[in-house]
Amino acid sequence: MPGPGEVLVRLHAAALNHRDHFQRQHLYPGISFEHAILADGCGVVESAGPDTKSAPSLVGKRVIITPSRGWDSAPEGPEGAFTTTGGSVATDCGTAQDYLVVPESEVELAPEHLSSTEAAALPLVGLTGWRALVTKSGNARAGANILVTGIGGGVALQVLQFAVAVGCNVFVTSGSAAKIERAKELGAKGGVSYRDADWDKQLKKLLPDSRPYLDAIVDGTGGDIVARGARLLKSGGVISSYGMTISPKMDWLMLAVLKNIELRGSTMGSRREFADMVAFVREHRIRPVVSRVAKGLDNMTEVEELFKDIREGNQFGKLVIEIVPDEKSDSKL
């Protein structure tokens, strides 16, 4: 039962992230074998403990769970010890379970236009993408040319959707022509295959004559992105890096120095950024892209298929587990 300032949430959907795949391989720090895995979740508040300030407005409502703890609002970085929820020794909060007790301060009302599976797909990738684009790149504005690498992953897709919503010209990279075409359906202006040796030259030809350069790159791959990006970015352009799936190292070139390019690291985000991101999704009626849904936490065959998609890079969007059928999830809206 919830204690003072806490709420009991019946979870209706939970979503996977790459960290869950890494945890299963013992490639992530602070792994707990006693706490439920998964950081993303959406559910309905069933009851509230004593001294909950927002209990009357929360009970019976769908909420999404914040995917991290320990970072309130500082724009530079966490104020103290910071952790992602799910399978962690630092917190017992994980969304791969039927019920979850959390502080009332760690939930946001789910945007009404989203299904529960869509809402569960939003938290971690939405927060990471929001900070990388809005806070760190400084170029979330109409007319800016933005490159989003590795389209198909959850964060990259959220960056694409956020950037399109504010009027950016978004370009993408992918190893799959089909994923590039799907990104264009979501509003991307064009894309190139990173498998091509001259992809940066191909991309330069796609840029508009009136603005023949990139204002920012939002990158989750690493590798040679500085070398490629320095040729495309304007002087003073920004590379906002939220991950390095290719390699844990990147070369810093003199060309980047001469062009005054800034490389900015970005990891998830604060509680305030999370609230801002959810409000933006609600205002612009953005729907997170869901790649595949497994039916039931105990449906291990389908759940394993989700992890296989992550392992092989097959997904275009988020991989979600439906815990309660969605028609029940929406019954209390």
N, C-alpha and C positions, 0 to 999 in steps of 0.2 A: 504493500500500500504506500501511496505517496506521503512523504513527511512534510514538514513546514516548508512552504515555498516551492513545492514540487507538484508535478502532474503525472498521472498515469495515462500512457498512450497505448492504445491497441494498434499495432503496426499493420498497415494494409499492403505496403509494398516496400521493398528494399532494393538497392542497386549496387552493382559491383564497380570497383575501380582497379587500376593496375596494381595499387598497393596490396590489394587482397590476393592477387596472383603472386606477388613477391612474398607475402607473408606465408603462403602455403609452401614456398620453397625455402623458407628460413632465410630470406634475403632482406629482411626489414628489421630495424632495431626495436627493442622493447616489446616483443611479441608475448601475448598472454594466451595460455591454453585453457583458461578458466572463463574468459569474457567472450561474449558473442562477437563474431567478426562483422564487417561491413559498416561503413560510415554514413551511408545515405539512407534516408527513410522518410516515409509519409504515413501518417495514421490519424486516428481520431482520439481526442482527449476524452477519457471515460470518467475520470474523477480528479479532484484536486485536493491537496492536503491543506492543513490549516495555514493561515497567514499568506495565502496566495492572492496577490493584488488583482490579477486578471482572471480569476476563476470563473466568474459569471460569463465572461465573453469567450472563454476557451472551451468549457465543457460542452461536448457534443460537436465540436468543430474539427475540421481536418487541419492538421499542422504538418510542417516539415521540420526535421530535427537539424540543428546546427552540427556540422561534421567535425568540429574541432573545439578545443577548450584552451583558455589561457591567453587570449588576445582580444582585448576589449575594443580599442579604437585608435591606438597610436599608428599614424600612417607609415612610420619608418619600419616597424616590425613589432613582434610580440613584446608586451611589457614584462613578461616573466616566462615561466615554464610553459611551453606550448606543445600541444599534442593533437594528433588526429584521432578521432574516435574509431572504435572497432578493433577488436583483437589486440588491445594495448594494455600493458601493465599500469599505465598512468590513469586510466579511467575504465569503469565497468560498462560504459555506454557502447553498445553495438547494436545494429539494427537487424541482424539476422535472427530475430526471435519474435514471438507473438506479442509480448507486452514489454514496455520499457518505462521506467520511472526516470524523469529528468527534471532539472530545475525549470520553472516556468519561463525563466529568462532565456532558455536555450531552445525555444521553439518560435516559429513564425507561422502565422496563418497561411495555409496553402493558397496560392492564386486560384480564384474560383474557376477560371477557364480551363484549368489543367485536370486531367484524370489523375488518379492516385499513382499510376505507374509513371506518368510524366513528371509529377511533382517529386517522386522519389528519385528521378533521374537528375534532378537539378542541383542539389546542395553543393557537393564537393567540386564538381566541374564548373558550376556556375560561379562559385566564389573564386576559384582559381583563375578562371577566364576573366572575371570582372576586374580583379586586382591587376592582372597582367596587362589588360587593355586600358582600363580607365585610369587606375591609380599610377601604374608604372610607365606605360608608354606615353601618356600625356597627349595622345593623338586621337581620342575618341570624339571626333568632330566631323561635321559634314565636309565632304570634299577631300579629306585626307586619304592618301593611298597607303593601305595596310596590307602586308603579306602575312598570311597565317600558314604556318608549315604543318605538314602531317595531317591534312584534313581527313576526317573519319573518326578520329578520337574524340572523346566527349568534350575535353577542354577546347580543342580547336574548333569544334562545331559551335560551342557556346560563344567563343570569341567572334566567330563569323556572324552569328545571329545578333549579338550585341552591336557589332560594328555596322552591320547593314541597317539596324534600327536607328542609329544616329546619323546615317547618311555617308558613311565612309565608302570609298571604292576598295573592295576587298579582292585580293588575289590569293590563290592557294597553291600549295604543292602537295603531291601525293604520288605514290608508286602505282596507283590504279586510275586508269582513264575513267572508269565508271564512277569512282568516288569524286573525281573532278567534275563530272557532269552533274552529279547530284548536288555538289556544292553550288554550282551555277544555278540550279533550280531553287536554291535557298537564298540566292541574291549575289553570289560571287560574280565578279566581272570576268574572271578567267582563271586559268590555272595551268601548271606545267608539271611534268613528271620529274621528280628528283632523281630518277634512274638515268636520265639523260645527262651526259657529261657537260652539255652547254645550257643547262636549264636556266641559269641566270641570264644568259643572252636572250633566250627565248622569252623570258619574262619581261625583259626590258622593252621588247617590241610590243608587248601588250599594254604598256603604260600609256596613258593619254598624252597627246602632243602638248596639251596645255599644262601638264604636270608630269614630266617624263622622269620621275624619280619616286622612290618610296619615302614616306614620312616615318614609318615605323615597321618593324618586324616583330610579330609575336610568335615565339619559337619554343617548341617543346622537344626538339630533336638534338640540338648541339651539333657536333661534327664540324664541318667547314662552313657553318652559317656566317661567321664573321668575314671570312674571305669572300664568300659569295655576296653577302649583304653589303659589304663596304662598296662594292661596285654599283649597287642599286640605290642605296640610301642617299638622301640629300645631306649636305653638310649640317652637322648637328642632329642627324637622325638617331633613332633609338632602336636598340634590340632589346626587347623585353623577354627574358628567358625564364620559363617556368619549369623546365626539365631538360634532361639530356639522354634521350633514349638510345642515341647512337654511341655515345662515348661520354664518360664523366669528365672529359677535358675538352677545352676549345682553345685554339691558337688565337692570340691577339696580334694583329698585323699593324705595321707602321702606317699602312694606308688608312686604317681606322682612326689612328691618332691624328693624321694630317687632315682628315675630314671631320674631326671633332665628334666622332660617333660615340654614343654612350651605350654601354652594356649594363643592363639593370636586372639583377636577380629578383625573382618574384615567387613566393611560396604561399599558396592558399590566400588567406586574408583575415581581417578582423571581424568581430561581431558586428560592428557598425557597417562595414563593407557588405557583409552578408545581408543585413536588413535593406541596404540601398539596392543591392542586386535583386532581391525578391520584389521590391517595390517597382523596379524597372521592368521586370518580367511581367508583373501584373499590369502596369500601365500600357506596355506595348503588346500585350497578349502573345508573348513569345512562348512557343511550345518546344521544349527540349526534344531532340531527336532520339527516339528509342529504336534500337536495332533489333532486339529480341527479348521476349518475355518468357520466363519459366513459370509454370503454374505450381506453386506450393513450395514451402521450405524443405519439405521432406521428399520432394521429387528430385532425387539425386541424379537421375539420368539427364534431366533437362538442365539442372544446375551445372553439371559437369560440362554440358555443351556450351554454356555461357563462358566458363573458364577456358574452354578450348578456343572459343572465338578470340578471347584476349590473347591467349598464347600465340595464335597464328595470325593475329591482326586482321581478322575477317570482318570485324564489326564496323558499321557506319552509325555511330551514335552509342547510346548507353545500353547496357545489359541489365535487365531488371527481373527481380523475383516478385511475382504477385502472391501475396500472403493471404489476402481476402479478396474474393472476386470483386471487380471494380464497381459493379452496380451496387453492391453493399457499401463500398467505400464512399460513393457519392450520395447515399441516401440521407445523410445528415447535413448536407450543404444548406 
